[in-house]
Amino acid sequence: MTGVKRARNKALLSALALLGGAVTLAACPSPGADELARIERIRGAGVAPSAEPLPLELQTMRNVIQERDGLYSRNHVITTGNWMASCQYSRNGNSQHAACDVAPFSGEILSGHPVPVPNMAVTEHRSGRAPTITLVIHSAQEGTGWAYACGNRTRQIGEGINGRALLDERASQVFLNVMKTRDCEFSYVPEGSQDRVVIRHLAHGFEEAHTYATRYVTSPN
């Protein structure tokens, strides 16, 4: 497997990890031809950001709580507007850990699981740490470079770097401040093409999802 393919696969896995296992539904009994085609489209990363503002009301789409042998854990996903947060919490005695990943929500639901988009900026919230952003591109053409821009802030990613770009805490904070009020765009050349495309992610709901994640990792429940 080439380095580009490995990077692309890692990027896709990052996007699908937020599904909480929803993609396994392709093996469920007889959902019908249309639903099977939809599942395969989602599995193949054929999901685009919603071009319209989605309902801003915060909704809990998945909430799994487990307690066993002194270990308590909770995994849940919320959506608000065009963004979603996938959060995990675990407690074992005096030790505890909380984390949330905030990502663009496509507007699609698969068996109760909100579906993220494959090209996205993921804000990673962790207990005791400032949030950081990971930029994920699913299928940029090799050697073309790509960019992520929010308002007057742009991050250029060099040629030959595909799949992921991690921003440090300082650069992440600069983008986070802008993402709360401005739409953001990925600019890249898709694999197999020569034409650059622009994908827009609406800011609608980002501040709410970011605030939820910030509060949750500080005071999980």
C-alpha positions in Angstrom: 0.0 0.0 0.0 1.4 3.4 -0.9 1.9 6.2 1.6 -0.9 8.2 -0.1 -3.3 5.3 0.2 -2.4 4.8 3.8 -3.0 8.4 4.6 -6.3 8.4 2.7 -7.4 5.3 4.6 -6.5 6.9 8.0 -8.5 10.0 7.0 -11.5 8.0 6.2 -11.2 5.9 9.4 -11.1 9.2 11.4 -14.4 10.3 9.8 -16.1 6.9 10.2 -14.9 6.5 13.8 -17.4 9.2 14.8 -20.3 7.0 13.5 -20.1 4.8 16.6 -20.4 1.6 14.5 -23.3 2.7 12.3 -21.5 1.5 9.1 -21.8 -2.1 10.3 -25.5 -1.8 9.5 -24.7 -2.9 5.9 -24.8 -6.5 7.3 -28.3 -6.0 8.8 -31.2 -8.0 7.3 -32.9 -6.7 4.1 -33.1 -2.9 4.6 -34.1 -2.5 1.0 -32.3 -1.5 -2.2 -32.4 2.2 -1.6 -31.2 1.9 2.0 -28.4 -0.4 1.0 -27.3 2.0 -1.7 -27.3 4.8 0.9 -25.3 2.7 3.3 -22.7 2.0 0.6 -22.5 5.6 -0.3 -21.8 6.6 3.3 -19.3 3.8 3.6 -17.6 5.1 0.5 -17.4 8.6 2.0 -19.9 9.9 -0.5 -21.4 12.4 2.0 -21.2 16.2 1.6 -21.8 19.0 4.1 -25.3 20.3 4.2 -25.6 23.6 2.3 -28.5 24.6 4.5 -28.6 25.5 8.2 -29.8 22.4 10.2 -32.0 22.7 13.4 -30.0 24.3 16.1 -31.8 22.5 18.9 -29.3 20.2 20.7 -30.2 16.6 20.3 -28.7 13.5 21.9 -28.5 10.9 19.1 -26.7 8.1 20.9 -26.2 7.5 24.6 -24.6 4.3 25.9 -23.8 3.9 29.6 -22.0 0.9 31.0 -21.0 -0.1 34.5 -18.9 -3.2 35.2 -16.4 -4.2 37.9 -16.1 -0.7 39.2 -15.7 0.9 35.8 -18.3 3.4 34.7 -18.3 4.6 31.1 -20.5 6.8 28.9 -20.4 7.3 25.1 -22.8 9.7 23.5 -23.2 11.9 20.4 -25.0 15.2 20.2 -25.9 17.3 17.2 -26.6 21.0 17.1 -27.0 22.8 13.8 -24.4 21.7 11.2 -22.0 20.3 13.8 -21.8 17.2 16.1 -19.9 16.2 19.1 -18.9 12.6 20.0 -18.0 12.3 23.7 -16.6 9.6 25.9 -16.2 9.5 29.7 -14.8 6.8 31.9 -14.3 6.5 35.7 -12.5 3.8 37.7 -12.1 4.6 41.3 -10.5 8.0 41.7 -9.3 8.0 38.0 -11.4 9.6 35.3 -11.1 10.8 31.7 -13.3 12.7 29.4 -13.0 13.6 25.7 -15.1 15.0 22.9 -14.5 15.4 19.2 -16.4 18.1 17.4 -16.9 17.6 13.6 -19.1 18.8 10.8 -22.5 17.0 10.7 -23.8 16.0 7.2 -27.4 16.1 8.2 -27.8 12.4 7.5 -28.8 9.9 10.2 -28.0 6.2 9.9 -29.9 4.1 12.5 -29.9 6.8 15.0 -26.2 7.7 14.4 -25.4 11.2 12.9 -23.0 10.9 10.0 -20.0 13.2 9.8 -18.5 14.3 6.5 -15.2 12.8 5.3 -13.4 16.1 4.6 -13.5 18.0 7.9 -11.9 20.0 10.7 -12.1 17.9 13.9 -11.7 19.8 17.2 -10.3 17.5 19.8 -11.2 18.3 23.4 -9.4 16.4 26.2 -9.4 16.6 30.0 -6.8 19.1 31.2 -5.7 20.2 27.7 -6.5 23.1 25.4 -8.5 22.0 22.3 -6.6 21.3 19.1 -7.8 20.9 15.5 -7.0 18.1 13.1 -7.7 18.8 9.4 -8.8 15.7 7.5 -9.0 15.3 3.7 -10.3 12.1 2.2 -9.0 12.1 -1.3 -6.8 14.9 -2.4 -4.8 14.4 -5.6 -1.2 13.4 -4.9 1.2 16.3 -5.1 -1.4 19.1 -5.4 -1.6 20.5 -1.9 -4.7 21.8 -0.2 -6.0 24.5 2.1 -8.5 25.2 4.9 -9.8 28.8 5.3 -12.1 30.4 7.8 -12.8 34.1 7.3 -9.3 35.8 6.9 -7.5 32.7 8.3 -6.0 30.2 5.9 -3.8 27.1 6.5 -2.0 26.0 3.4 -1.0 22.3 3.3 2.0 21.5 1.2 2.2 19.2 -1.8 2.6 15.6 -1.0 0.8 15.9 2.4 -2.4 14.0 2.2 -4.9 12.7 4.8 -4.2 14.7 7.9 -2.8 18.0 9.2 -2.5 18.6 12.9 -2.6 22.2 14.2 -0.9 23.0 17.5 -2.7 24.7 20.4 -1.9 28.2 19.3 -2.9 27.8 15.6 -6.0 25.9 16.7 -7.1 28.7 19.0 -6.8 31.2 16.2 -9.1 29.1 14.0 -11.5 28.3 16.8 -12.1 32.0 17.4 -13.0 32.5 13.7 -15.0 29.3 13.2 -17.6 30.4 15.8 -18.8 33.2 13.4 -17.5 32.5 9.9 -18.1 29.7 7.4 -15.0 27.6 6.5 -13.8 26.1 3.3 -11.6 23.2 2.1 -9.9 23.9 -1.2 -8.3 20.9 -2.9 -8.0 18.9 -6.2 -9.9 15.6 -5.9 -8.1 12.4 -6.7 -8.3 11.7 -10.5 -9.1 15.3 -11.3 -7.2 18.4 -12.4 -9.8 20.9 -11.2 -9.7 22.4 -7.8 -12.9 22.3 -5.8 -14.1 24.2 -2.7 -16.3 22.6 0.0 -18.0 24.9 2.4 -18.8 24.1 6.0 -21.4 26.4 7.6 -20.5 27.9 11.0 -24.1 27.3 12.1 -24.0 25.3 15.3 -20.2 25.3 15.7 -20.1 27.6 18.7 -22.8 25.5 20.5 -21.1 22.2 19.8 -17.7 23.7 20.9 -19.2 25.0 24.1 -20.9 21.7 24.8 -17.6 19.8 24.4 -15.7 22.3 26.5 -18.1 22.0 29.3 -18.4 18.2 29.1 -14.7 17.5 29.4 -14.6 19.9 32.4 -17.6 18.5 34.2 -18.7 15.2 32.6 -21.9 13.4 33.7 
